[in-house]
């Protein structure tokens, strides 16, 4: 994520005269993709086959994102450009989060129709989100889920891992909540009286992507208790984390929160406070009870199931071993910097 943001910052600095410079990104995708900036508005140019350009005729522009399909002077033969543009300069960082999510969804797709369908689906998903996002605050279950992910960021900061906000996927529809190059962590959060089971919401949630060869995967389960006397509210936790993030990264962190439905101006709506009563860590490896693409037929597109954690006790590991593994990935050592 920060890689894409950094590319945009460098491009904007180089294009101070608003000449409409573009930079090639994600060269491994089926078609070429560029980022750019026009009059301060960030743009994403995705090449698609001309024959499939009409797939976006019924995809409406919406707050935060304008959509056009047009030919420019640089496409490959037989291609046109799908151009996505930020709705305003103030929304540039939110736009970058959306762009990163769209591009990540295209990784590994080798068929043009599937490629274009994936783009269209992502845009419609984000359109639906933006349509309802300011009409409602987060539900209690959404607050609890977000609280757990943010709590893990804070735990990492306290352990000396200062890049935790970077590898947090947040609103990005990735397999796991946190991913480094060779390590992933999925966070589950509950307010039950004890940790007995968790809901798994996808085939890939407890399996590593193919790009994480020989990687490590952990499942972390936080149990929260309502504690209005000594606990922390969601806005308070966000402010605590925000204060520890370097200034140049704060805009991206805040954009991720907005893309998850949290707005600072609605902070007074989130009054309930929580304390962490327990955290269990599981090493997900061969033998761990789970459904993966290797055993689920290709015709099955979506899977959700409840995992009985009482049957996973042999995979329990110490929370500090998770932190040590992250430090090893980030710093090449088990000592944070």
Order of alpha helices (4+ residues) and beta strands (2+ residues): alpha-beta-beta-beta-beta-beta-alpha-alpha-alpha-beta-beta-beta-beta-beta-alpha-alpha-beta-beta-beta-alpha
